[in-house]
Amino acid sequence: MKKISVIIAGRHQTSITLEEEFYEIFKKIAQKEQKSLSGLITEIDSTREQENLSSAIRVYILKYLQNELTKQSNE
């Protein structure tokens, strides 16, 4: 498990815990989208439906990967 301290929206400090595998994919998504981890976490936090931020990030990663697979299958 990887514990990450982040500042959300430039003002609220919190921490999230992700499995290494999720963390590595999350970093790749942030790079691909040309966003910082904090920036991407802030976006997820502002639209999340899950109570737990770490869970919301996992769901975001899953949906992102599902979307990428759909794009690939439509090509």
CHARMM internal coordinates of N, CA and C (Angstrom, degrees):
IC EDIT
DIST 1 N 1 CA 1.4506
DIST 1 CA 1 C 1.5264
ANGL 1 N 1 CA 1 C 108.92
DIST 1 C 2 N 1.3060
ANGL 1 CA 1 C 2 N 114.75
DIHE 1 N 1 CA 1 C 2 N 142.43
DIST 2 N 2 CA 1.4567
ANGL 1 C 2 N 2 CA 121.21
DIHE 1 CA 1 C 2 N 2 CA -179.18
DIST 2 CA 2 C 1.5214
ANGL 2 N 2 CA 2 C 107.93
DIHE 1 C 2 N 2 CA 2 C -116.96
DIST 2 C 3 N 1.3259
ANGL 2 CA 2 C 3 N 116.58
DIHE 2 N 2 CA 2 C 3 N 121.85
DIST 3 N 3 CA 1.4557
ANGL 2 C 3 N 3 CA 121.76
DIHE 2 CA 2 C 3 N 3 CA 177.39
DIST 3 CA 3 C 1.5252
ANGL 3 N 3 CA 3 C 108.14
DIHE 2 C 3 N 3 CA 3 C -99.05
DIST 3 C 4 N 1.3350
ANGL 3 CA 3 C 4 N 116.38
DIHE 3 N 3 CA 3 C 4 N 127.85
DIST 4 N 4 CA 1.4548
ANGL 3 C 4 N 4 CA 121.88
DIHE 3 CA 3 C 4 N 4 CA -175.11
DIST 4 CA 4 C 1.5254
ANGL 4 N 4 CA 4 C 108.95
DIHE 3 C 4 N 4 CA 4 C -124.05
DIST 4 C 5 N 1.3125
ANGL 4 CA 4 C 5 N 116.71
DIHE 4 N 4 CA 4 C 5 N 127.97
DIST 5 N 5 CA 1.4577
ANGL 4 C 5 N 5 CA 121.23
DIHE 4 CA 4 C 5 N 5 CA 173.69
DIST 5 CA 5 C 1.5204
ANGL 5 N 5 CA 5 C 107.89
DIHE 4 C 5 N 5 CA 5 C -92.63
DIST 5 C 6 N 1.3281
ANGL 5 CA 5 C 6 N 115.94
DIHE 5 N 5 CA 5 C 6 N 130.57
DIST 6 N 6 CA 1.4631
ANGL 5 C 6 N 6 CA 120.95
DIHE 5 CA 5 C 6 N 6 CA -178.64
DIST 6 CA 6 C 1.5154
ANGL 6 N 6 CA 6 C 110.13
DIHE 5 C 6 N 6 CA 6 C -137.67
DIST 6 C 7 N 1.3200
ANGL 6 CA 6 C 7 N 114.30
DIHE 6 N 6 CA 6 C 7 N 159.25
DIST 7 N 7 CA 1.4610
ANGL 6 C 7 N 7 CA 121.14
DIHE 6 CA 6 C 7 N 7 CA 172.99
DIST 7 CA 7 C 1.5166
ANGL 7 N 7 CA 7 C 106.55
DIHE 6 C 7 N 7 CA 7 C -110.89
DIST 7 C 8 N 1.3129
ANGL 7 CA 7 C 8 N 116.28
DIHE 7 N 7 CA 7 C 8 N 122.45
DIST 8 N 8 CA 1.4586
ANGL 7 C 8 N 8 CA 122.44
DIHE 7 CA 7 C 8 N 8 CA -178.28
DIST 8 CA 8 C 1.5204
ANGL 8 N 8 CA 8 C 108.98
DIHE 7 C 8 N 8 CA 8 C -95.13
DIST 8 C 9 N 1.3270
ANGL 8 CA 8 C 9 N 114.81
DIHE 8 N 8 CA 8 C 9 N 130.88
DIST 9 N 9 CA 1.4675
ANGL 8 C 9 N 9 CA 122.43
DIHE 8 CA 8 C 9 N 9 CA 177.86
DIST 9 CA 9 C 1.5235
ANGL 9 N 9 CA 9 C 111.87
DIHE 8 C 9 N 9 CA 9 C 56.55
DIST 9 C 10 N 1.3222
ANGL 9 CA 9 C 10 N 116.32
DIHE 9 N 9 CA 9 C 10 N 27.55
DIST 10 N 10 CA 1.4576
ANGL 9 C 10 N 10 CA 121.10
DIHE 9 CA 9 C 10 N 10 CA 176.86
DIST 10 CA 10 C 1.5134
ANGL 10 N 10 CA 10 C 115.45
DIHE 9 C 10 N 10 CA 10 C 69.95
DIST 10 C 11 N 1.3348
ANGL 10 CA 10 C 11 N 117.73
DIHE 10 N 10 CA 10 C 11 N 9.05
DIST 11 N 11 CA 1.4592
ANGL 10 C 11 N 11 CA 118.00
DIHE 10 CA 10 C 11 N 11 CA -176.47
DIST 11 CA 11 C 1.5209
ANGL 11 N 11 CA 11 C 115.79
DIHE 10 C 11 N 11 CA 11 C -142.27
DIST 11 C 12 N 1.3062
ANGL 11 CA 11 C 12 N 118.79
DIHE 11 N 11 CA 11 C 12 N -23.49
DIST 12 N 12 CA 1.4606
ANGL 11 C 12 N 12 CA 121.47
DIHE 11 CA 11 C 12 N 12 CA -173.71
DIST 12 CA 12 C 1.5241
ANGL 12 N 12 CA 12 C 110.05
DIHE 11 C 12 N 12 CA 12 C -111.98
DIST 12 C 13 N 1.3244
ANGL 12 CA 12 C 13 N 117.10
DIHE 12 N 12 CA 12 C 13 N 115.80
DIST 13 N 13 CA 1.4565
ANGL 12 C 13 N 13 CA 120.30
DIHE 12 CA 12 C 13 N 13 CA 179.83
DIST 13 CA 13 C 1.5278
ANGL 13 N 13 CA 13 C 109.72
DIHE 12 C 13 N 13 CA 13 C -90.17
DIST 13 C 14 N 1.3302
ANGL 13 CA 13 C 14 N 114.65
DIHE 13 N 13 CA 13 C 14 N 135.34
DIST 14 N 14 CA 1.4634
ANGL 13 C 14 N 14 CA 121.37
DIHE 13 CA 13 C 14 N 14 CA 177.94
DIST 14 CA 14 C 1.5181
ANGL 14 N 14 CA 14 C 108.55
DIHE 13 C 14 N 14 CA 14 C -151.45
DIST 14 C 15 N 1.2964
ANGL 14 CA 14 C 15 N 116.13
DIHE 14 N 14 CA 14 C 15 N 177.87
DIST 15 N 15 CA 1.4632
ANGL 14 C 15 N 15 CA 119.62
DIHE 14 CA 14 C 15 N 15 CA 174.88
DIST 15 CA 15 C 1.5185
ANGL 15 N 15 CA 15 C 108.69
DIHE 14 C 15 N 15 CA 15 C -133.63
DIST 15 C 16 N 1.3259
ANGL 15 CA 15 C 16 N 114.16
DIHE 15 N 15 CA 15 C 16 N 151.54
DIST 16 N 16 CA 1.4561
ANGL 15 C 16 N 16 CA 121.11
DIHE 15 CA 15 C 16 N 16 CA 176.44
DIST 16 CA 16 C 1.5259
ANGL 16 N 16 CA 16 C 107.88
DIHE 15 C 16 N 16 CA 16 C -126.52
DIST 16 C 17 N 1.3038
ANGL 16 CA 16 C 17 N 115.84
DIHE 16 N 16 CA 16 C 17 N 156.38
DIST 17 N 17 CA 1.4551
ANGL 16 C 17 N 17 CA 120.99
DIHE 16 CA 16 C 17 N 17 CA 177.94
DIST 17 CA 17 C 1.5218
ANGL 17 N 17 CA 17 C 107.95
DIHE 16 C 17 N 17 CA 17 C -126.65
DIST 17 C 18 N 1.3301
ANGL 17 CA 17 C 18 N 114.87
DIHE 17 N 17 CA 17 C 18 N 123.36
DIST 18 N 18 CA 1.4579
ANGL 17 C 18 N 18 CA 121.02
DIHE 17 CA 17 C 18 N 18 CA 179.19
DIST 18 CA 18 C 1.5231
ANGL 18 N 18 CA 18 C 109.46
DIHE 17 C 18 N 18 CA 18 C -131.00
DIST 18 C 19 N 1.3130
ANGL 18 CA 18 C 19 N 116.07
DIHE 18 N 18 CA 18 C 19 N 149.50
DIST 19 N 19 CA 1.4516
ANGL 18 C 19 N 19 CA 120.47
DIHE 18 CA 18 C 19 N 19 CA 171.25
DIST 19 CA 19 C 1.5311
ANGL 19 N 19 CA 19 C 107.60
DIHE 18 C 19 N 19 CA 19 C -63.89
DIST 19 C 20 N 1.3201
ANGL 19 CA 19 C 20 N 116.00
DIHE 19 N 19 CA 19 C 20 N 150.33
DIST 20 N 20 CA 1.4737
ANGL 19 C 20 N 20 CA 120.99
DIHE 19 CA 19 C 20 N 20 CA -178.05
DIST 20 CA 20 C 1.5274
ANGL 20 N 20 CA 20 C 111.87
DIHE 19 C 20 N 20 CA 20 C -52.05
DIST 20 C 21 N 1.3311
ANGL 20 CA 20 C 21 N 115.98
DIHE 20 N 20 CA 20 C 21 N -42.25
DIST 21 N 21 CA 1.4619
ANGL 20 C 21 N 21 CA 120.38
DIHE 20 CA 20 C 21 N 21 CA -177.92
DIST 21 CA 21 C 1.5279
ANGL 21 N 21 CA 21 C 111.35
DIHE 20 C 21 N 21 CA 21 C -61.91
DIST 21 C 22 N 1.3223
ANGL 21 CA 21 C 22 N 117.25
DIHE 21 N 21 CA 21 C 22 N -43.40
DIST 22 N 22 CA 1.4595
ANGL 21 C 22 N 22 CA 121.19
DIHE 21 CA 21 C 22 N 22 CA 177.01
DIST 22 CA 22 C 1.5259
ANGL 22 N 22 CA 22 C 110.82
DIHE 21 C 22 N 22 CA 22 C -65.58
DIST 22 C 23 N 1.3183
ANGL 22 CA 22 C 23 N 116.47
DIHE 22 N 22 CA 22 C 23 N -42.16
DIST 23 N 23 CA 1.4597
ANGL 22 C 23 N 23 CA 120.53
DIHE 22 CA 22 C 23 N 23 CA -179.10
DIST 23 CA 23 C 1.5297
ANGL 23 N 23 CA 23 C 110.96
DIHE 22 C 23 N 23 CA 23 C -61.42
DIST 23 C 24 N 1.3220
ANGL 23 CA 23 C 24 N 117.39
DIHE 23 N 23 CA 23 C 24 N -43.99
DIST 24 N 24 CA 1.4699
ANGL 23 C 24 N 24 CA 120.64
DIHE 23 CA 23 C 24 N 24 CA -179.39
DIST 24 CA 24 C 1.5258
ANGL 24 N 24 CA 24 C 111.30
DIHE 23 C 24 N 24 CA 24 C -63.60
DIST 24 C 25 N 1.3241
ANGL 24 CA 24 C 25 N 117.51
DIHE 24 N 24 CA 24 C 25 N -42.32
DIST 25 N 25 CA 1.4692
ANGL 24 C 25 N 25 CA 120.64
DIHE 24 CA 24 C 25 N 25 CA 177.83
DIST 25 CA 25 C 1.5215
ANGL 25 N 25 CA 25 C 109.78
DIHE 24 C 25 N 25 CA 25 C -67.12
DIST 25 C 26 N 1.3148
ANGL 25 CA 25 C 26 N 117.12
DIHE 25 N 25 CA 25 C 26 N -40.22
DIST 26 N 26 CA 1.4648
ANGL 25 C 26 N 26 CA 121.05
DIHE 25 CA 25 C 26 N 26 CA -180.00
DIST 26 CA 26 C 1.5308
ANGL 26 N 26 CA 26 C 110.90
DIHE 25 C 26 N 26 CA 26 C -60.34
DIST 26 C 27 N 1.3268
ANGL 26 CA 26 C 27 N 116.75
DIHE 26 N 26 CA 26 C 27 N -41.78
DIST 27 N 27 CA 1.4737
ANGL 26 C 27 N 27 CA 120.36
DIHE 26 CA 26 C 27 N 27 CA 177.11
DIST 27 CA 27 C 1.5263
ANGL 27 N 27 CA 27 C 110.70
DIHE 26 C 27 N 27 CA 27 C -61.98
DIST 27 C 28 N 1.3403
ANGL 27 CA 27 C 28 N 117.22
DIHE 27 N 27 CA 27 C 28 N -41.34
DIST 28 N 28 CA 1.4678
ANGL 27 C 28 N 28 CA 121.09
DIHE 27 CA 27 C 28 N 28 CA 179.62
DIST 28 CA 28 C 1.5264
ANGL 28 N 28 CA 28 C 111.13
DIHE 27 C 28 N 28 CA 28 C -65.43
DIST 28 C 29 N 1.3260
ANGL 28 CA 28 C 29 N 116.86
DIHE 28 N 28 CA 28 C 29 N -39.04
DIST 29 N 29 CA 1.4624
ANGL 28 C 29 N 29 CA 120.12
DIHE 28 CA 28 C 29 N 29 CA 177.86
DIST 29 CA 29 C 1.5257
ANGL 29 N 29 CA 29 C 109.90
DIHE 28 C 29 N 29 CA 29 C -63.65
DIST 29 C 30 N 1.3232
ANGL 29 CA 29 C 30 N 117.13
DIHE 29 N 29 CA 29 C 30 N -44.81
DIST 30 N 30 CA 1.4681
ANGL 29 C 30 N 30 CA 120.98
DIHE 29 CA 29 C 30 N 30 CA 179.43
DIST 30 CA 30 C 1.5242
ANGL 30 N 30 CA 30 C 110.45
DIHE 29 C 30 N 30 CA 30 C -59.95
DIST 30 C 31 N 1.3306
ANGL 30 CA 30 C 31 N 117.29
DIHE 30 N 30 CA 30 C 31 N -43.05
DIST 31 N 31 CA 1.4658
ANGL 30 C 31 N 31 CA 120.95
DIHE 30 CA 30 C 31 N 31 CA 177.93
DIST 31 CA 31 C 1.5213
ANGL 31 N 31 CA 31 C 110.99
DIHE 30 C 31 N 31 CA 31 C -62.20
DIST 31 C 32 N 1.3192
ANGL 31 CA 31 C 32 N 116.52
DIHE 31 N 31 CA 31 C 32 N -47.21
DIST 32 N 32 CA 1.4634
ANGL 31 C 32 N 32 CA 121.18
DIHE 31 CA 31 C 32 N 32 CA -178.44
DIST 32 CA 32 C 1.5243
ANGL 32 N 32 CA 32 C 110.87
DIHE 31 C 32 N 32 CA 32 C -61.32
DIST 32 C 33 N 1.3111
ANGL 32 CA 32 C 33 N 116.77
DIHE 32 N 32 CA 32 C 33 N -38.45
DIST 33 N 33 CA 1.4648
ANGL 32 C 33 N 33 CA 121.96
DIHE 32 CA 32 C 33 N 33 CA -179.59
DIST 33 CA 33 C 1.5345
ANGL 33 N 33 CA 33 C 112.27
DIHE 32 C 33 N 33 CA 33 C -85.34
DIST 33 C 34 N 1.3181
ANGL 33 CA 33 C 34 N 116.09
DIHE 33 N 33 CA 33 C 34 N -0.44
DIST 34 N 34 CA 1.4708
ANGL 33 C 34 N 34 CA 123.50
DIHE 33 CA 33 C 34 N 34 CA -179.56
DIST 34 CA 34 C 1.5393
ANGL 34 N 34 CA 34 C 111.61
DIHE 33 C 34 N 34 CA 34 C 55.11
DIST 34 C 35 N 1.3310
ANGL 34 CA 34 C 35 N 113.81
DIHE 34 N 34 CA 34 C 35 N 49.84
DIST 35 N 35 CA 1.4616
ANGL 34 C 35 N 35 CA 121.28
DIHE 34 CA 34 C 35 N 35 CA 179.39
DIST 35 CA 35 C 1.5266
ANGL 35 N 35 CA 35 C 108.72
DIHE 34 C 35 N 35 CA 35 C -129.84
DIST 35 C 36 N 1.3074
ANGL 35 CA 35 C 36 N 115.73
DIHE 35 N 35 CA 35 C 36 N 152.96
DIST 36 N 36 CA 1.4620
ANGL 35 C 36 N 36 CA 119.45
DIHE 35 CA 35 C 36 N 36 CA 172.92
DIST 36 CA 36 C 1.5232
ANGL 36 N 36 CA 36 C 108.42
DIHE 35 C 36 N 36 CA 36 C -76.61
DIST 36 C 37 N 1.3188
ANGL 36 CA 36 C 37 N 116.29
DIHE 36 N 36 CA 36 C 37 N 159.62
DIST 37 N 37 CA 1.4694
ANGL 36 C 37 N 37 CA 119.35
DIHE 36 CA 36 C 37 N 37 CA 176.50
DIST 37 CA 37 C 1.5212
ANGL 37 N 37 CA 37 C 110.34
DIHE 36 C 37 N 37 CA 37 C -59.29
DIST 37 C 38 N 1.3328
ANGL 37 CA 37 C 38 N 116.41
DIHE 37 N 37 CA 37 C 38 N -43.60
DIST 38 N 38 CA 1.4675
ANGL 37 C 38 N 38 CA 119.86
DIHE 37 CA 37 C 38 N 38 CA 179.69
DIST 38 CA 38 C 1.5246
ANGL 38 N 38 CA 38 C 111.29
DIHE 37 C 38 N 38 CA 38 C -61.97
DIST 38 C 39 N 1.3307
ANGL 38 CA 38 C 39 N 116.54
DIHE 38 N 38 CA 38 C 39 N -40.56
DIST 39 N 39 CA 1.4581
ANGL 38 C 39 N 39 CA 120.18
DIHE 38 CA 38 C 39 N 39 CA 179.32
DIST 39 CA 39 C 1.5160
ANGL 39 N 39 CA 39 C 111.77
DIHE 38 C 39 N 39 CA 39 C -64.25
DIST 39 C 40 N 1.3158
ANGL 39 CA 39 C 40 N 116.43
DIHE 39 N 39 CA 39 C 40 N -42.89
DIST 40 N 40 CA 1.4615
ANGL 39 C 40 N 40 CA 120.78
DIHE 39 CA 39 C 40 N 40 CA 179.43
DIST 40 CA 40 C 1.5293
ANGL 40 N 40 CA 40 C 110.60
DIHE 39 C 40 N 40 CA 40 C -67.85
DIST 40 C 41 N 1.3117
ANGL 40 CA 40 C 41 N 116.85
DIHE 40 N 40 CA 40 C 41 N -40.11
DIST 41 N 41 CA 1.4680
ANGL 40 C 41 N 41 CA 120.73
DIHE 40 CA 40 C 41 N 41 CA 177.52
DIST 41 CA 41 C 1.5202
ANGL 41 N 41 CA 41 C 110.56
DIHE 40 C 41 N 41 CA 41 C -64.03
DIST 41 C 42 N 1.3304
ANGL 41 CA 41 C 42 N 117.25
DIHE 41 N 41 CA 41 C 42 N -38.72
DIST 42 N 42 CA 1.4644
ANGL 41 C 42 N 42 CA 121.03
DIHE 41 CA 41 C 42 N 42 CA 177.49
DIST 42 CA 42 C 1.5267
ANGL 42 N 42 CA 42 C 110.35
DIHE 41 C 42 N 42 CA 42 C -61.40
DIST 42 C 43 N 1.3396
ANGL 42 CA 42 C 43 N 116.87
DIHE 42 N 42 CA 42 C 43 N -43.30
DIST 43 N 43 CA 1.4714
ANGL 42 C 43 N 43 CA 120.69
DIHE 42 CA 42 C 43 N 43 CA 177.33
DIST 43 CA 43 C 1.5246
ANGL 43 N 43 CA 43 C 111.37
DIHE 42 C 43 N 43 CA 43 C -61.04
DIST 43 C 44 N 1.3165
ANGL 43 CA 43 C 44 N 116.23
DIHE 43 N 43 CA 43 C 44 N -46.40
DIST 44 N 44 CA 1.4673
ANGL 43 C 44 N 44 CA 120.89
DIHE 43 CA 43 C 44 N 44 CA -179.47
DIST 44 CA 44 C 1.5275
ANGL 44 N 44 CA 44 C 109.85
DIHE 43 C 44 N 44 CA 44 C -62.91
DIST 44 C 45 N 1.3180
ANGL 44 CA 44 C 45 N 116.67
DIHE 44 N 44 CA 44 C 45 N -42.94
DIST 45 N 45 CA 1.4635
ANGL 44 C 45 N 45 CA 121.67
DIHE 44 CA 44 C 45 N 45 CA -179.47
DIST 45 CA 45 C 1.5264
ANGL 45 N 45 CA 45 C 111.81
DIHE 44 C 45 N 45 CA 45 C -60.97
DIST 45 C 46 N 1.3279
ANGL 45 CA 45 C 46 N 116.44
DIHE 45 N 45 CA 45 C 46 N -37.22
DIST 46 N 46 CA 1.4664
ANGL 45 C 46 N 46 CA 119.43
DIHE 45 CA 45 C 46 N 46 CA -176.02
DIST 46 CA 46 C 1.5267
ANGL 46 N 46 CA 46 C 113.21
DIHE 45 C 46 N 46 CA 46 C -75.05
DIST 46 C 47 N 1.3381
ANGL 46 CA 46 C 47 N 117.37
DIHE 46 N 46 CA 46 C 47 N -16.18
DIST 47 N 47 CA 1.4738
ANGL 46 C 47 N 47 CA 119.94
DIHE 46 CA 46 C 47 N 47 CA -177.72
DIST 47 CA 47 C 1.5218
ANGL 47 N 47 CA 47 C 113.21
DIHE 46 C 47 N 47 CA 47 C -122.05
DIST 47 C 48 N 1.3041
ANGL 47 CA 47 C 48 N 117.56
DIHE 47 N 47 CA 47 C 48 N 5.40
DIST 48 N 48 CA 1.4720
ANGL 47 C 48 N 48 CA 119.12
DIHE 47 CA 47 C 48 N 48 CA -172.48
DIST 48 CA 48 C 1.5240
ANGL 48 N 48 CA 48 C 112.65
DIHE 47 C 48 N 48 CA 48 C -70.40
DIST 48 C 49 N 1.3171
ANGL 48 CA 48 C 49 N 113.08
DIHE 48 N 48 CA 48 C 49 N 147.72
DIST 49 N 49 CA 1.4653
ANGL 48 C 49 N 49 CA 121.53
DIHE 48 CA 48 C 49 N 49 CA 175.38
DIST 49 CA 49 C 1.5281
ANGL 49 N 49 CA 49 C 110.90
DIHE 48 C 49 N 49 CA 49 C -103.97
DIST 49 C 50 N 1.3356
ANGL 49 CA 49 C 50 N 116.60
DIHE 49 N 49 CA 49 C 50 N -18.99
DIST 50 N 50 CA 1.4579
ANGL 49 C 50 N 50 CA 121.27
DIHE 49 CA 49 C 50 N 50 CA 179.20
DIST 50 CA 50 C 1.5362
ANGL 50 N 50 CA 50 C 108.81
DIHE 49 C 50 N 50 CA 50 C -82.79
DIST 50 C 51 N 1.3135
ANGL 50 CA 50 C 51 N 114.80
DIHE 50 N 50 CA 50 C 51 N 148.34
DIST 51 N 51 CA 1.4598
ANGL 50 C 51 N 51 CA 119.06
DIHE 50 CA 50 C 51 N 51 CA 179.03
DIST 51 CA 51 C 1.5279
ANGL 51 N 51 CA 51 C 111.09
DIHE 50 C 51 N 51 CA 51 C -72.14
DIST 51 C 52 N 1.3187
ANGL 51 CA 51 C 52 N 116.53
DIHE 51 N 51 CA 51 C 52 N -34.50
DIST 52 N 52 CA 1.4507
ANGL 51 C 52 N 52 CA 122.26
DIHE 51 CA 51 C 52 N 52 CA -176.11
DIST 52 CA 52 C 1.5345
ANGL 52 N 52 CA 52 C 109.94
DIHE 51 C 52 N 52 CA 52 C -93.97
DIST 52 C 53 N 1.3361
ANGL 52 CA 52 C 53 N 117.45
DIHE 52 N 52 CA 52 C 53 N 125.56
DIST 53 N 53 CA 1.4555
ANGL 52 C 53 N 53 CA 121.65
DIHE 52 CA 52 C 53 N 53 CA -177.48
DIST 53 CA 53 C 1.5274
ANGL 53 N 53 CA 53 C 112.14
DIHE 52 C 53 N 53 CA 53 C -63.75
DIST 53 C 54 N 1.3037
ANGL 53 CA 53 C 54 N 118.09
DIHE 53 N 53 CA 53 C 54 N -40.42
DIST 54 N 54 CA 1.4669
ANGL 53 C 54 N 54 CA 120.48
DIHE 53 CA 53 C 54 N 54 CA 178.19
DIST 54 CA 54 C 1.5250
ANGL 54 N 54 CA 54 C 110.76
DIHE 53 C 54 N 54 CA 54 C -60.34
DIST 54 C 55 N 1.3216
ANGL 54 CA 54 C 55 N 116.78
DIHE 54 N 54 CA 54 C 55 N -41.43
DIST 55 N 55 CA 1.4647
ANGL 54 C 55 N 55 CA 120.37
DIHE 54 CA 54 C 55 N 55 CA 177.23
DIST 55 CA 55 C 1.5292
ANGL 55 N 55 CA 55 C 110.64
DIHE 54 C 55 N 55 CA 55 C -64.82
DIST 55 C 56 N 1.3135
ANGL 55 CA 55 C 56 N 116.77
DIHE 55 N 55 CA 55 C 56 N -40.51
DIST 56 N 56 CA 1.4658
ANGL 55 C 56 N 56 CA 120.87
DIHE 55 CA 55 C 56 N 56 CA 179.01
DIST 56 CA 56 C 1.5251
ANGL 56 N 56 CA 56 C 110.81
DIHE 55 C 56 N 56 CA 56 C -61.51
DIST 56 C 57 N 1.3271
ANGL 56 CA 56 C 57 N 116.85
DIHE 56 N 56 CA 56 C 57 N -36.81
DIST 57 N 57 CA 1.4657
ANGL 56 C 57 N 57 CA 120.39
DIHE 56 CA 56 C 57 N 57 CA 178.22
DIST 57 CA 57 C 1.5217
ANGL 57 N 57 CA 57 C 110.26
DIHE 56 C 57 N 57 CA 57 C -68.02
DIST 57 C 58 N 1.3179
ANGL 57 CA 57 C 58 N 117.77
DIHE 57 N 57 CA 57 C 58 N -42.01
DIST 58 N 58 CA 1.4656
ANGL 57 C 58 N 58 CA 120.66
DIHE 57 CA 57 C 58 N 58 CA 177.53
DIST 58 CA 58 C 1.5311
ANGL 58 N 58 CA 58 C 110.84
DIHE 57 C 58 N 58 CA 58 C -60.83
DIST 58 C 59 N 1.3266
ANGL 58 CA 58 C 59 N 117.30
DIHE 58 N 58 CA 58 C 59 N -42.69
DIST 59 N 59 CA 1.4663
ANGL 58 C 59 N 59 CA 121.34
DIHE 58 CA 58 C 59 N 59 CA 178.78
DIST 59 CA 59 C 1.5258
ANGL 59 N 59 CA 59 C 109.78
DIHE 58 C 59 N 59 CA 59 C -65.01
DIST 59 C 60 N 1.3324
ANGL 59 CA 59 C 60 N 117.20
DIHE 59 N 59 CA 59 C 60 N -40.34
DIST 60 N 60 CA 1.4640
ANGL 59 C 60 N 60 CA 121.10
DIHE 59 CA 59 C 60 N 60 CA 177.26
DIST 60 CA 60 C 1.5321
ANGL 60 N 60 CA 60 C 110.19
DIHE 59 C 60 N 60 CA 60 C -59.06
DIST 60 C 61 N 1.3301
ANGL 60 CA 60 C 61 N 116.45
DIHE 60 N 60 CA 60 C 61 N -46.40
DIST 61 N 61 CA 1.4677
ANGL 60 C 61 N 61 CA 121.33
DIHE 60 CA 60 C 61 N 61 CA 179.92
DIST 61 CA 61 C 1.5286
ANGL 61 N 61 CA 61 C 109.83
DIHE 60 C 61 N 61 CA 61 C -60.57
DIST 61 C 62 N 1.3247
ANGL 61 CA 61 C 62 N 117.48
DIHE 61 N 61 CA 61 C 62 N -45.93
DIST 62 N 62 CA 1.4572
ANGL 61 C 62 N 62 CA 121.47
DIHE 61 CA 61 C 62 N 62 CA 179.99
DIST 62 CA 62 C 1.5320
ANGL 62 N 62 CA 62 C 110.94
DIHE 61 C 62 N 62 CA 62 C -59.76
DIST 62 C 63 N 1.3292
ANGL 62 CA 62 C 63 N 116.90
DIHE 62 N 62 CA 62 C 63 N -47.77
DIST 63 N 63 CA 1.4645
ANGL 62 C 63 N 63 CA 120.55
DIHE 62 CA 62 C 63 N 63 CA -179.64
DIST 63 CA 63 C 1.5317
ANGL 63 N 63 CA 63 C 111.19
DIHE 62 C 63 N 63 CA 63 C -64.78
DIST 63 C 64 N 1.3209
ANGL 63 CA 63 C 64 N 116.23
DIHE 63 N 63 CA 63 C 64 N -38.21
DIST 64 N 64 CA 1.4660
ANGL 63 C 64 N 64 CA 120.37
DIHE 63 CA 63 C 64 N 64 CA 178.27
DIST 64 CA 64 C 1.5307
ANGL 64 N 64 CA 64 C 110.08
DIHE 63 C 64 N 64 CA 64 C -61.12
DIST 64 C 65 N 1.3200
ANGL 64 CA 64 C 65 N 116.57
DIHE 64 N 64 CA 64 C 65 N -47.52
DIST 65 N 65 CA 1.4591
ANGL 64 C 65 N 65 CA 120.91
DIHE 64 CA 64 C 65 N 65 CA -179.50
DIST 65 CA 65 C 1.5300
ANGL 65 N 65 CA 65 C 111.63
DIHE 64 C 65 N 65 CA 65 C -66.77
DIST 65 C 66 N 1.3258
ANGL 65 CA 65 C 66 N 117.37
DIHE 65 N 65 CA 65 C 66 N -38.01
DIST 66 N 66 CA 1.4640
ANGL 65 C 66 N 66 CA 120.67
DIHE 65 CA 65 C 66 N 66 CA 176.24
DIST 66 CA 66 C 1.5342
ANGL 66 N 66 CA 66 C 110.33
DIHE 65 C 66 N 66 CA 66 C -61.23
DIST 66 C 67 N 1.3281
ANGL 66 CA 66 C 67 N 116.36
DIHE 66 N 66 CA 66 C 67 N -42.23
DIST 67 N 67 CA 1.4570
ANGL 66 C 67 N 67 CA 121.63
DIHE 66 CA 66 C 67 N 67 CA 178.93
DIST 67 CA 67 C 1.5278
ANGL 67 N 67 CA 67 C 110.76
DIHE 66 C 67 N 67 CA 67 C -63.41
DIST 67 C 68 N 1.3131
ANGL 67 CA 67 C 68 N 116.86
DIHE 67 N 67 CA 67 C 68 N -41.92
DIST 68 N 68 CA 1.4661
ANGL 67 C 68 N 68 CA 121.09
DIHE 67 CA 67 C 68 N 68 CA 178.48
DIST 68 CA 68 C 1.5383
ANGL 68 N 68 CA 68 C 110.90
DIHE 67 C 68 N 68 CA 68 C -63.19
DIST 68 C 69 N 1.3241
ANGL 68 CA 68 C 69 N 117.01
DIHE 68 N 68 CA 68 C 69 N -40.95
DIST 69 N 69 CA 1.4658
ANGL 68 C 69 N 69 CA 120.85
DIHE 68 CA 68 C 69 N 69 CA 178.15
DIST 69 CA 69 C 1.5302
ANGL 69 N 69 CA 69 C 110.87
DIHE 68 C 69 N 69 CA 69 C -65.26
DIST 69 C 70 N 1.3098
ANGL 69 CA 69 C 70 N 116.60
DIHE 69 N 69 CA 69 C 70 N -39.27
DIST 70 N 70 CA 1.4659
ANGL 69 C 70 N 70 CA 120.43
DIHE 69 CA 69 C 70 N 70 CA 178.16
DIST 70 CA 70 C 1.5303
ANGL 70 N 70 CA 70 C 110.34
DIHE 69 C 70 N 70 CA 70 C -63.70
DIST 70 C 71 N 1.3278
ANGL 70 CA 70 C 71 N 116.69
DIHE 70 N 70 CA 70 C 71 N -43.11
DIST 71 N 71 CA 1.4714
ANGL 70 C 71 N 71 CA 120.49
DIHE 70 CA 70 C 71 N 71 CA 177.29
DIST 71 CA 71 C 1.5071
ANGL 71 N 71 CA 71 C 110.56
DIHE 70 C 71 N 71 CA 71 C -59.28
DIST 71 C 72 N 1.3155
ANGL 71 CA 71 C 72 N 117.68
DIHE 71 N 71 CA 71 C 72 N -45.44
DIST 72 N 72 CA 1.4669
ANGL 71 C 72 N 72 CA 122.25
DIHE 71 CA 71 C 72 N 72 CA -178.39
DIST 72 CA 72 C 1.5186
ANGL 72 N 72 CA 72 C 111.67
DIHE 71 C 72 N 72 CA 72 C -64.06
DIST 72 C 73 N 1.3086
ANGL 72 CA 72 C 73 N 117.22
DIHE 72 N 72 CA 72 C 73 N -39.02
DIST 73 N 73 CA 1.4640
ANGL 72 C 73 N 73 CA 119.56
DIHE 72 CA 72 C 73 N 73 CA -178.49
DIST 73 CA 73 C 1.5290
ANGL 73 N 73 CA 73 C 111.99
DIHE 72 C 73 N 73 CA 73 C -73.94
DIST 73 C 74 N 1.3313
ANGL 73 CA 73 C 74 N 116.90
DIHE 73 N 73 CA 73 C 74 N -20.31
DIST 74 N 74 CA 1.4587
ANGL 73 C 74 N 74 CA 120.54
DIHE 73 CA 73 C 74 N 74 CA 177.77
DIST 74 CA 74 C 1.5212
ANGL 74 N 74 CA 74 C 113.47
DIHE 73 C 74 N 74 CA 74 C -87.81
DIST 74 C 75 N 1.2967
ANGL 74 CA 74 C 75 N 117.71
DIHE 74 N 74 CA 74 C 75 N -5.68
DIST 75 N 75 CA 1.4842
ANGL 74 C 75 N 75 CA 120.95
DIHE 74 CA 74 C 75 N 75 CA -179.20
DIST 75 CA 75 C 1.5007
ANGL 75 N 75 CA 75 C 111.29
DIHE 74 C 75 N 75 CA 75 C -84.31
END
COOR INIT
IC SEED 1 N 1 CA 1 C
IC BUILD
